[in-house]
């Protein structure tokens, strides 16, 4: 009688953090972006004013463009969370 072989497999599954996209970089958004970062989101903030993002979102992806360009430039997808 032949001995049966036993196979043990170990694996890790890696998934990116969900992304939270915020339209507008006003002062009222700072605590929201900080909270989203703390609970595990990747945060992206888009504003159309040159000074709208200055030093307010150090841990977020930041983009300056018109509101109509944000979706295309950031590649917003179904899986993303969006705050307008």
NUTIRO-205546 format. One record per atom (N, C-alpha, C): residue in one letter; atom name; x, y, z. Coordinates in steps of 0.05 Angstrom, whole numbers. Each point is the difference from the previous one (the first is absolute). Last residue first. Layout:
BEGIN
<r><aa>a</aa><at>CA</at><u>X</u><v>Y</v><w>Z</w></r>
...
# end
This chain:
BEGIN
<r><aa>x</aa><at>N</at><u>-374</u><v>1296</v><w>-48</w></r>
<r><aa>x</aa><at>CA</at><u>-2</u><v>24</v><w>-16</w></r>
<r><aa>x</aa><at>C</at><u>-10</u><v>23</v><w>17</w></r>
<r><aa>x</aa><at>N</at><u>48</u><v>-104</v><w>7</w></r>
<r><aa>x</aa><at>CA</at><u>-14</u><v>21</v><w>15</w></r>
<r><aa>x</aa><at>C</at><u>1</u><v>25</v><w>-17</w></r>
<r><aa>x</aa><at>N</at><u>15</u><v>-114</v><w>-14</w></r>
<r><aa>x</aa><at>CA</at><u>3</u><v>27</v><w>-9</w></r>
<r><aa>x</aa><at>C</at><u>-17</u><v>18</v><w>18</w></r>
<r><aa>x</aa><at>N</at><u>51</u><v>-105</v><w>-12</w></r>
<r><aa>x</aa><at>CA</at><u>-20</u><v>15</v><w>15</w></r>
<r><aa>x</aa><at>C</at><u>5</u><v>29</v><w>-7</w></r>
<r><aa>x</aa><at>N</at><u>25</u><v>-92</v><w>-62</w></r>
<r><aa>x</aa><at>CA</at><u>8</u><v>23</v><w>16</w></r>
<r><aa>x</aa><at>C</at><u>-24</u><v>12</v><w>15</w></r>
<r><aa>x</aa><at>N</at><u>-3</u><v>-74</v><w>-65</w></r>
<r><aa>x</aa><at>CA</at><u>8</u><v>-8</v><w>27</w></r>
<r><aa>x</aa><at>C</at><u>8</u><v>23</v><w>18</w></r>
<r><aa>x</aa><at>N</at><u>-24</u><v>10</v><w>-94</w></r>
<r><aa>x</aa><at>CA</at><u>-23</u><v>-9</v><w>16</w></r>
<r><aa>x</aa><at>C</at><u>7</u><v>-6</v><w>29</w></r>
<r><aa>x</aa><at>N</at><u>67</u><v>67</v><w>-47</w></r>
<r><aa>x</aa><at>CA</at><u>-12</u><v>-25</v><w>-8</w></r>
<r><aa>x</aa><at>C</at><u>-24</u><v>-6</v><w>18</w></r>
<r><aa>x</aa><at>N</at><u>74</u><v>84</v><w>-36</w></r>
<r><aa>x</aa><at>CA</at><u>-20</u><v>-8</v><w>19</w></r>
<r><aa>x</aa><at>C</at><u>-15</u><v>-25</v><w>-10</w></r>
<r><aa>x</aa><at>N</at><u>84</u><v>53</v><w>-29</w></r>
<r><aa>x</aa><at>CA</at><u>-9</u><v>-26</v><w>-7</w></r>
<r><aa>x</aa><at>C</at><u>-20</u><v>-11</v><w>20</w></r>
<r><aa>x</aa><at>N</at><u>46</u><v>88</v><w>-7</w></r>
<r><aa>x</aa><at>CA</at><u>4</u><v>-18</v><w>23</w></r>
<r><aa>x</aa><at>C</at><u>-8</u><v>-29</v><w>-7</w></r>
<r><aa>x</aa><at>N</at><u>-11</u><v>68</v><w>-66</w></r>
<r><aa>x</aa><at>CA</at><u>28</u><v>2</v><w>9</w></r>
<r><aa>x</aa><at>C</at><u>6</u><v>-18</v><w>23</w></r>
<r><aa>x</aa><at>N</at><u>-90</u><v>5</v><w>-35</w></r>
<r><aa>x</aa><at>CA</at><u>19</u><v>-11</v><w>-20</w></r>
<r><aa>x</aa><at>C</at><u>28</u><v>0</v><w>11</w></r>
<r><aa>x</aa><at>N</at><u>-67</u><v>39</v><w>53</w></r>
<r><aa>x</aa><at>CA</at><u>-7</u><v>-29</v><w>-4</w></r>
<r><aa>x</aa><at>C</at><u>20</u><v>-12</v><w>-19</w></r>
<r><aa>x</aa><at>N</at><u>6</u><v>94</v><w>15</w></r>
<r><aa>x</aa><at>CA</at><u>8</u><v>-16</v><w>23</w></r>
<r><aa>x</aa><at>C</at><u>-4</u><v>-30</v><w>-6</w></r>
<r><aa>x</aa><at>N</at><u>-23</u><v>80</v><w>-56</w></r>
<r><aa>x</aa><at>CA</at><u>23</u><v>-17</v><w>-7</w></r>
<r><aa>x</aa><at>C</at><u>7</u><v>-20</v><w>22</w></r>
<r><aa>x</aa><at>N</at><u>-71</u><v>67</v><w>6</w></r>
<r><aa>x</aa><at>CA</at><u>-7</u><v>-18</v><w>-23</w></r>
<r><aa>x</aa><at>C</at><u>23</u><v>-19</v><w>-6</w></r>
<r><aa>x</aa><at>N</at><u>9</u><v>70</v><w>66</w></r>
<r><aa>x</aa><at>CA</at><u>-17</u><v>-22</v><w>9</w></r>
<r><aa>x</aa><at>C</at><u>-7</u><v>-20</v><w>-22</w></r>
<r><aa>x</aa><at>N</at><u>92</u><v>53</v><w>-8</w></r>
<r><aa>x</aa><at>CA</at><u>-28</u><v>8</v><w>0</w></r>
<r><aa>x</aa><at>C</at><u>-17</u><v>-24</v><w>10</w></r>
<r><aa>x</aa><at>N</at><u>99</u><v>4</v><w>37</w></r>
<r><aa>x</aa><at>CA</at><u>-12</u><v>1</v><w>-27</w></r>
<r><aa>x</aa><at>C</at><u>-29</u><v>8</v><w>3</w></r>
<r><aa>x</aa><at>N</at><u>88</u><v>-35</v><w>63</w></r>
<r><aa>x</aa><at>CA</at><u>-12</u><v>26</v><w>-6</w></r>
<r><aa>x</aa><at>C</at><u>-9</u><v>-1</v><w>-29</w></r>
<r><aa>x</aa><at>N</at><u>26</u><v>-76</v><w>83</w></r>
<r><aa>x</aa><at>CA</at><u>-1</u><v>7</v><w>-28</w></r>
<r><aa>x</aa><at>C</at><u>-15</u><v>27</v><w>-3</w></r>
<r><aa>x</aa><at>N</at><u>48</u><v>-78</v><w>76</w></r>
<r><aa>x</aa><at>CA</at><u>-12</u><v>26</v><w>-5</w></r>
<r><aa>x</aa><at>C</at><u>1</u><v>6</v><w>-30</w></r>
<r><aa>x</aa><at>N</at><u>6</u><v>-83</v><w>82</w></r>
<r><aa>x</aa><at>CA</at><u>6</u><v>7</v><w>-28</w></r>
<r><aa>x</aa><at>C</at><u>-15</u><v>25</v><w>-6</w></r>
<r><aa>x</aa><at>N</at><u>25</u><v>-16</v><w>102</w></r>
<r><aa>x</aa><at>CA</at><u>-19</u><v>-6</v><w>-21</w></r>
<r><aa>x</aa><at>C</at><u>13</u><v>5</v><w>-27</w></r>
<r><aa>x</aa><at>N</at><u>35</u><v>18</v><w>91</w></r>
<r><aa>x</aa><at>CA</at><u>1</u><v>-29</v><w>-6</w></r>
<r><aa>x</aa><at>C</at><u>-19</u><v>-8</v><w>-23</w></r>
<r><aa>x</aa><at>N</at><u>11</u><v>93</v><w>33</w></r>
<r><aa>x</aa><at>CA</at><u>27</u><v>-11</v><w>-5</w></r>
<r><aa>x</aa><at>C</at><u>0</u><v>-29</v><w>-7</w></r>
<r><aa>x</aa><at>N</at><u>-67</u><v>84</v><w>0</w></r>
<r><aa>x</aa><at>CA</at><u>-4</u><v>-28</v><w>-4</w></r>
<r><aa>x</aa><at>C</at><u>27</u><v>-15</v><w>-5</w></r>
<r><aa>x</aa><at>N</at><u>-8</u><v>96</v><w>13</w></r>
<r><aa>x</aa><at>CA</at><u>-22</u><v>-9</v><w>16</w></r>
<r><aa>x</aa><at>C</at><u>-4</u><v>-30</v><w>0</w></r>
<r><aa>x</aa><at>N</at><u>66</u><v>63</v><w>-48</w></r>
<r><aa>x</aa><at>CA</at><u>7</u><v>-10</v><w>26</w></r>
<r><aa>x</aa><at>C</at><u>-23</u><v>-10</v><w>17</w></r>
<r><aa>x</aa><at>N</at><u>-29</u><v>42</v><w>-90</w></r>
<r><aa>x</aa><at>CA</at><u>26</u><v>7</v><w>12</w></r>
<r><aa>x</aa><at>C</at><u>3</u><v>-9</v><w>29</w></r>
<r><aa>x</aa><at>N</at><u>-74</u><v>-3</v><w>-69</w></r>
<r><aa>x</aa><at>CA</at><u>11</u><v>-24</v><w>12</w></r>
<r><aa>x</aa><at>C</at><u>25</u><v>5</v><w>16</w></r>
<r><aa>x</aa><at>N</at><u>-50</u><v>69</v><w>-49</w></r>
<r><aa>x</aa><at>CA</at><u>-20</u><v>-16</v><w>15</w></r>
<r><aa>x</aa><at>C</at><u>11</u><v>-24</v><w>14</w></r>
<r><aa>x</aa><at>N</at><u>38</u><v>72</v><w>-62</w></r>
<r><aa>x</aa><at>CA</at><u>8</u><v>-1</v><w>28</w></r>
<r><aa>x</aa><at>C</at><u>-18</u><v>-18</v><w>17</w></r>
<r><aa>x</aa><at>N</at><u>-16</u><v>10</v><w>-96</w></r>
<r><aa>x</aa><at>CA</at><u>29</u><v>-5</v><w>4</w></r>
<r><aa>x</aa><at>C</at><u>8</u><v>-3</v><w>29</w></r>
<r><aa>x</aa><at>N</at><u>-98</u><v>-26</v><w>-36</w></r>
<r><aa>x</aa><at>CA</at><u>14</u><v>25</v><w>7</w></r>
<r><aa>x</aa><at>C</at><u>29</u><v>-7</v><w>6</w></r>
<r><aa>x</aa><at>N</at><u>-66</u><v>-65</v><w>-21</w></r>
<r><aa>x</aa><at>CA</at><u>4</u><v>15</v><w>-24</w></r>
<r><aa>x</aa><at>C</at><u>14</u><v>27</v><w>6</w></r>
<r><aa>x</aa><at>N</at><u>0</u><v>-105</v><w>48</w></r>
<r><aa>x</aa><at>CA</at><u>-10</u><v>27</v><w>2</w></r>
<r><aa>x</aa><at>C</at><u>7</u><v>15</v><w>-26</w></r>
<r><aa>x</aa><at>N</at><u>-1</u><v>-105</v><w>53</w></r>
<r><aa>x</aa><at>CA</at><u>1</u><v>15</v><w>-25</w></r>
<r><aa>x</aa><at>C</at><u>-12</u><v>28</v><w>5</w></r>
<r><aa>x</aa><at>N</at><u>42</u><v>-93</v><w>56</w></r>
<r><aa>x</aa><at>CA</at><u>-15</u><v>25</v><w>2</w></r>
<r><aa>x</aa><at>C</at><u>5</u><v>16</v><w>-26</w></r>
<r><aa>x</aa><at>N</at><u>8</u><v>-106</v><w>46</w></r>
<r><aa>x</aa><at>CA</at><u>8</u><v>17</v><w>-22</w></r>
<r><aa>x</aa><at>C</at><u>-18</u><v>25</v><w>1</w></r>
<r><aa>x</aa><at>N</at><u>32</u><v>-92</v><w>66</w></r>
<r><aa>x</aa><at>CA</at><u>-15</u><v>25</v><w>-4</w></r>
<r><aa>x</aa><at>C</at><u>11</u><v>15</v><w>-24</w></r>
<r><aa>x</aa><at>N</at><u>-8</u><v>-104</v><w>44</w></r>
<r><aa>x</aa><at>CA</at><u>19</u><v>16</v><w>-15</w></r>
<r><aa>x</aa><at>C</at><u>-17</u><v>25</v><w>-7</w></r>
<r><aa>x</aa><at>N</at><u>-28</u><v>-58</v><w>87</w></r>
<r><aa>x</aa><at>CA</at><u>-3</u><v>7</v><w>-28</w></r>
<r><aa>x</aa><at>C</at><u>25</u><v>13</v><w>-11</w></r>
<r><aa>x</aa><at>N</at><u>-18</u><v>-32</v><w>94</w></r>
<r><aa>x</aa><at>CA</at><u>11</u><v>-18</v><w>-19</w></r>
<r><aa>x</aa><at>C</at><u>-5</u><v>6</v><w>-29</w></r>
<r><aa>x</aa><at>N</at><u>-18</u><v>47</v><w>88</w></r>
<r><aa>x</aa><at>CA</at><u>-16</u><v>-25</v><w>0</w></r>
<r><aa>x</aa><at>C</at><u>8</u><v>-18</v><w>-24</w></r>
<r><aa>x</aa><at>N</at><u>42</u><v>86</v><w>14</w></r>
<r><aa>x</aa><at>CA</at><u>3</u><v>-15</v><w>25</w></r>
<r><aa>x</aa><at>C</at><u>-15</u><v>-27</v><w>-1</w></r>
<r><aa>x</aa><at>N</at><u>-9</u><v>63</v><w>-72</w></r>
<r><aa>x</aa><at>CA</at><u>27</u><v>-11</v><w>1</w></r>
<r><aa>x</aa><at>C</at><u>3</u><v>-18</v><w>24</w></r>
<r><aa>x</aa><at>N</at><u>-80</u><v>48</v><w>-6</w></r>
<r><aa>x</aa><at>CA</at><u>1</u><v>-21</v><w>-21</w></r>
<r><aa>x</aa><at>C</at><u>27</u><v>-14</v><w>-1</w></r>
<r><aa>x</aa><at>N</at><u>-9</u><v>75</v><w>57</w></r>
<r><aa>x</aa><at>CA</at><u>-15</u><v>-23</v><w>10</w></r>
<r><aa>x</aa><at>C</at><u>1</u><v>-23</v><w>-20</w></r>
<r><aa>x</aa><at>N</at><u>38</u><v>82</v><w>-26</w></r>
<r><aa>x</aa><at>CA</at><u>16</u><v>-13</v><w>21</w></r>
<r><aa>x</aa><at>C</at><u>-14</u><v>-25</v><w>11</w></r>
<r><aa>x</aa><at>N</at><u>-47</u><v>52</v><w>-64</w></r>
<r><aa>x</aa><at>CA</at><u>23</u><v>-13</v><w>-12</w></r>
<r><aa>x</aa><at>C</at><u>17</u><v>-14</v><w>21</w></r>
<r><aa>x</aa><at>N</at><u>-70</u><v>52</v><w>31</w></r>
<r><aa>x</aa><at>CA</at><u>-11</u><v>-23</v><w>-14</w></r>
<r><aa>x</aa><at>C</at><u>22</u><v>-16</v><w>-13</w></r>
<r><aa>x</aa><at>N</at><u>20</u><v>83</v><w>43</w></r>
<r><aa>x</aa><at>CA</at><u>-5</u><v>-22</v><w>19</w></r>
<r><aa>x</aa><at>C</at><u>-11</u><v>-25</v><w>-13</w></r>
<r><aa>x</aa><at>N</at><u>17</u><v>75</v><w>-59</w></r>
<r><aa>x</aa><at>CA</at><u>24</u><v>-10</v><w>14</w></r>
<r><aa>x</aa><at>C</at><u>-6</u><v>-22</v><w>20</w></r>
<r><aa>x</aa><at>N</at><u>-65</u><v>55</v><w>-51</w></r>
<r><aa>x</aa><at>CA</at><u>7</u><v>-27</v><w>-10</w></r>
<r><aa>x</aa><at>C</at><u>24</u><v>-12</v><w>15</w></r>
<r><aa>x</aa><at>N</at><u>-33</u><v>90</v><w>11</w></r>
<r><aa>x</aa><at>CA</at><u>-20</u><v>-18</v><w>11</w></r>
<r><aa>x</aa><at>C</at><u>6</u><v>-29</v><w>-7</w></r>
<r><aa>x</aa><at>N</at><u>51</u><v>74</v><w>-35</w></r>
<r><aa>x</aa><at>CA</at><u>7</u><v>-6</v><w>27</w></r>
<r><aa>x</aa><at>C</at><u>-19</u><v>-21</v><w>13</w></r>
<r><aa>x</aa><at>N</at><u>9</u><v>-3</v><w>-108</w></r>
<r><aa>x</aa><at>CA</at><u>-5</u><v>20</v><w>21</w></r>
<r><aa>x</aa><at>C</at><u>7</u><v>-9</v><w>28</w></r>
<r><aa>x</aa><at>N</at><u>7</u><v>-37</v><w>-97</w></r>
<r><aa>x</aa><at>CA</at><u>19</u><v>-1</v><w>21</w></r>
<r><aa>x</aa><at>C</at><u>-3</u><v>21</v><w>21</w></r>
<r><aa>x</aa><at>N</at><u>-54</u><v>-62</v><w>-86</w></r>
<r><aa>x</aa><at>CA</at><u>2</u><v>25</v><w>16</w></r>
<r><aa>x</aa><at>C</at><u>19</u><v>-3</v><w>23</w></r>
<r><aa>x</aa><at>N</at><u>-40</u><v>-86</v><w>-36</w></r>
<r><aa>x</aa><at>CA</at><u>-1</u><v>23</v><w>-18</w></r>
<r><aa>x</aa><at>C</at><u>0</u><v>25</v><w>17</w></r>
<r><aa>x</aa><at>N</at><u>35</u><v>-105</v><w>20</w></r>
<r><aa>x</aa><at>CA</at><u>-14</u><v>24</v><w>10</w></r>
<r><aa>x</aa><at>C</at><u>2</u><v>22</v><w>-20</w></r>
<r><aa>x</aa><at>N</at><u>11</u><v>-115</v><w>11</w></r>
<r><aa>x</aa><at>CA</at><u>6</u><v>24</v><w>-16</w></r>
<r><aa>x</aa><at>C</at><u>-17</u><v>23</v><w>9</w></r>
<r><aa>x</aa><at>N</at><u>40</u><v>-100</v><w>35</w></r>
<r><aa>x</aa><at>CA</at><u>-21</u><v>20</v><w>7</w></r>
<r><aa>x</aa><at>C</at><u>8</u><v>25</v><w>-15</w></r>
<r><aa>x</aa><at>N</at><u>25</u><v>-113</v><w>-6</w></r>
<r><aa>x</aa><at>CA</at><u>7</u><v>28</v><w>-4</w></r>
<r><aa>x</aa><at>C</at><u>-24</u><v>17</v><w>5</w></r>
<r><aa>x</aa><at>N</at><u>38</u><v>-102</v><w>38</w></r>
<r><aa>x</aa><at>CA</at><u>-21</u><v>14</v><w>-15</w></r>
<r><aa>x</aa><at>C</at><u>8</u><v>30</v><w>-2</w></r>
<r><aa>x</aa><at>N</at><u>77</u><v>-73</v><w>8</w></r>
<r><aa>x</aa><at>CA</at><u>-19</u><v>14</v><w>17</w></r>
<r><aa>x</aa><at>C</at><u>-21</u><v>13</v><w>-17</w></r>
<r><aa>x</aa><at>N</at><u>48</u><v>-86</v><w>-39</w></r>
<r><aa>x</aa><at>CA</at><u>6</u><v>28</v><w>5</w></r>
<r><aa>x</aa><at>C</at><u>-22</u><v>11</v><w>19</w></r>
<r><aa>x</aa><at>N</at><u>32</u><v>-103</v><w>2</w></r>
<r><aa>x</aa><at>CA</at><u>-20</u><v>17</v><w>-14</w></r>
<r><aa>x</aa><at>C</at><u>6</u><v>29</v><w>7</w></r>
<r><aa>x</aa><at>N</at><u>44</u><v>-108</v><w>8</w></r>
<r><aa>x</aa><at>CA</at><u>4</u><v>29</v><w>4</w></r>
<r><aa>x</aa><at>C</at><u>-20</u><v>15</v><w>-17</w></r>
<r><aa>x</aa><at>N</at><u>21</u><v>-103</v><w>47</w></r>
<r><aa>x</aa><at>CA</at><u>-16</u><v>15</v><w>-19</w></r>
<r><aa>x</aa><at>C</at><u>3</u><v>29</v><w>6</w></r>
<r><aa>x</aa><at>N</at><u>58</u><v>-97</v><w>18</w></r>
<r><aa>x</aa><at>CA</at><u>-9</u><v>27</v><w>10</w></r>
<r><aa>x</aa><at>C</at><u>-15</u><v>13</v><w>-22</w></r>
<r><aa>x</aa><at>N</at><u>28</u><v>-109</v><w>28</w></r>
<r><aa>x</aa><at>CA</at><u>-2</u><v>22</v><w>-19</w></r>
<r><aa>x</aa><at>C</at><u>-9</u><v>25</v><w>15</w></r>
<r><aa>x</aa><at>N</at><u>34</u><v>-114</v><w>6</w></r>
<r><aa>x</aa><at>CA</at><u>-3</u><v>25</v><w>14</w></r>
<r><aa>x</aa><at>C</at><u>-3</u><v>23</v><w>-21</w></r>
<r><aa>x</aa><at>N</at><u>-11</u><v>-115</v><w>6</w></r>
<r><aa>x</aa><at>CA</at><u>4</u><v>24</v><w>-15</w></r>
<r><aa>x</aa><at>C</at><u>-5</u><v>24</v><w>17</w></r>
<r><aa>x</aa><at>N</at><u>23</u><v>-113</v><w>2</w></r>
<r><aa>x</aa><at>CA</at><u>-8</u><v>23</v><w>16</w></r>
<r><aa>x</aa><at>C</at><u>6</u><v>25</v><w>-17</w></r>
<r><aa>x</aa><at>N</at><u>-13</u><v>-113</v><w>-16</w></r>
<r><aa>x</aa><at>CA</at><u>9</u><v>25</v><w>-10</w></r>
<r><aa>x</aa><at>C</at><u>-11</u><v>22</v><w>17</w></r>
<r><aa>x</aa><at>N</at><u>20</u><v>-114</v><w>1</w></r>
<r><aa>x</aa><at>CA</at><u>-15</u><v>22</v><w>11</w></r>
<r><aa>x</aa><at>C</at><u>13</u><v>26</v><w>-9</w></r>
<r><aa>x</aa><at>N</at><u>-5</u><v>-110</v><w>-34</w></r>
<r><aa>x</aa><at>CA</at><u>15</u><v>24</v><w>4</w></r>
<r><aa>x</aa><at>C</at><u>-18</u><v>22</v><w>10</w></r>
<r><aa>x</aa><at>N</at><u>-4</u><v>-112</v><w>10</w></r>
<r><aa>x</aa><at>CA</at><u>-12</u><v>23</v><w>-12</w></r>
<r><aa>x</aa><at>C</at><u>17</u><v>25</v><w>6</w></r>
<r><aa>x</aa><at>N</at><u>32</u><v>-107</v><w>-11</w></r>
<r><aa>x</aa><at>CA</at><u>-6</u><v>22</v><w>19</w></r>
<r><aa>x</aa><at>C</at><u>-12</u><v>24</v><w>-14</w></r>
<r><aa>x</aa><at>N</at><u>-11</u><v>-104</v><w>-34</w></r>
<r><aa>x</aa><at>CA</at><u>17</u><v>24</v><w>-2</w></r>
<r><aa>x</aa><at>C</at><u>-8</u><v>20</v><w>20</w></r>
<r><aa>x</aa><at>N</at><u>-4</u><v>-111</v><w>0</w></r>
<r><aa>x</aa><at>CA</at><u>-17</u><v>23</v><w>0</w></r>
<r><aa>x</aa><at>C</at><u>18</u><v>25</v><w>0</w></r>
# end
